[in-house]
Amino acid sequence: MPIENDNTAESYVAFRERALRHREQSSAGDVHEDMKQLYEFWSHFLCRNFNPKMYNEFRKYALEDAEQSARTGTNELIKYYDVVLQSRKKTIHDTFAKHYVELVKNEDRATQRPGFTNLRAAWRNGSLDLKSRKKIDNLLDAKLKEELER
């Protein structure tokens, strides 16, 4: 969806408020276009400019929407975690490791599991630095670890 010229000068605060207002007005399982854009913004912005309050809000809404079968937010959250995992600049933070493994464990095994797929790729292709791998390994149960190594 192209960005309209009159939207380019909109502040983050105004955009966020509008997206959240649309979110409240949307029916269960439906994600308004503004909310989709906000999720996408968060997933990109937080990689370069981490903000704990913004991250917690992103995660909260994504997980709430997922409970209503709307996966847009969690898919963007998974993209964010994947970038964090792939970053060799620093070891993954304990909180991100915990949140990511929780998300993977809670994915429905009867459907596609994008979180698992991304974690498995990072696990198997050596893109995780050793400290990050150890942190994640400490959070895995035997069943999930076996799946990752298959």
N, C-alpha and C positions, 0 to 999 in steps of 0.2 A: 504494500500500500504506500503510495508516494506521500511525502510530507507536503502539506499545503503551505503556501507562502506565509499565510497569516499565523501559522503554528510555530514557525521557526524562532520567534522571539518569546515564546511562552516560558515562564519560569518553571523550574522543577516543582516548586511548591504548588503552584496553580495546577500544573499537569497532574501531579500526584493526587491532589484533592479531587479533581474531576474524575480521575480513573477510579478512585476508591468510592466515590459517590455512585458511579455507574455500576461498580461491583455490588454495592448494596442493593441496587435496583434490579440487578439481573436475577433471573430465575436460577434455581439450583442446577449446577452442571453446565451453565452457560457462562462463558468468559467474554466480556465486552472487549471490543477492539482496543480501547484505551488501556484496559488492564493488561492485555497481551503486550502492548508496547511498553508499559511500565515494567512488566516482568523482564522483557528483553533489555530494557535500559539497565535495570538492576544487575542482570547477569554480566553485562559488559562493563559498566561503571565500577562495580566492586572489585573487579580484577585489577584495575589500575589505582583506584582510590578507595581503599577499604574504609568502611564506616560501620561500626558495630550496630548502631541503631537501625541503619538502613538494611543491613544484612538480616537482623532479627525480624524486621518487618517483612522482608522478602520471603524468608523461610516460613514465617507464621501464615501469611496469606496463601502461599503455594501449598502448604500442607492442608490448610482448611479447604481450599478449593479441591484438592485431590480427594478429600473425604466425600465430596459431592460429585465425584467422577469427572472432574475437570482437570486435565493433566498439563495444561499449558504452563502453569507456574512451576510445577515440579520438573518438567522438561527443561525449562530455563535454569532452574536450580541445579540440575544435573550437569548442564553445560558449564555452569559456573564452577562446580566442584571439579569437573574434568580439567578445566584450565588450571585450577589450583593444584591438582594432582600432577599435572604435566610440567609445572614450573620447577625447574631445577635450581632456581635462585635461592629458594629457602625450603626448609622442612615444613610440611603441612602442620598447621596448628592443631592441637589436641581437640579443640571444639569442632573444627571442620571434619577431622577424621571420624570423630564420634557421630556427628550428624550425618555424614555420608554413609557410614556403615549402617546406621539405623534406617536410613532411607532405603538402602539396598535390601536389608532384611525385611522391610515392610512391603516391598514390591510384590504384587500378585504373581505368583509363579505360573499361573495359567495364561498370562498375557505377556506381551513384550516387556522386557525388563531393561530399559535403557541405562539405569544406574548400574545394574549388575554388569551389563555389557561393557560399559566404559571402565568400570573398576577392574573387570577381568582383563581387558586389553592392557591397561596400565600395569597390572599385576604380572602379566605374562611377557610383555615386550621389554621389560627392564627400564621403563621410563620413570619409575618411582625412584627417588633417591633412597638410600638404605635406611635412613632415619624415619622417613615417611612410611616406608614399607613396614618397618618394625612397629610403628604406632598403629597402623591399620591391622597388622597381623595380631596384635594384642587384643583387638576388639572383635575378631572373628570367632564364631563358634566353629566346631569341627565340620559340620555339614556345609557351611558356606565356604570355608577354606578348601574343602574337597572340591566343591563346584568350581571355584576359581582356578584350581590347578588342573582340572579336567581338560 
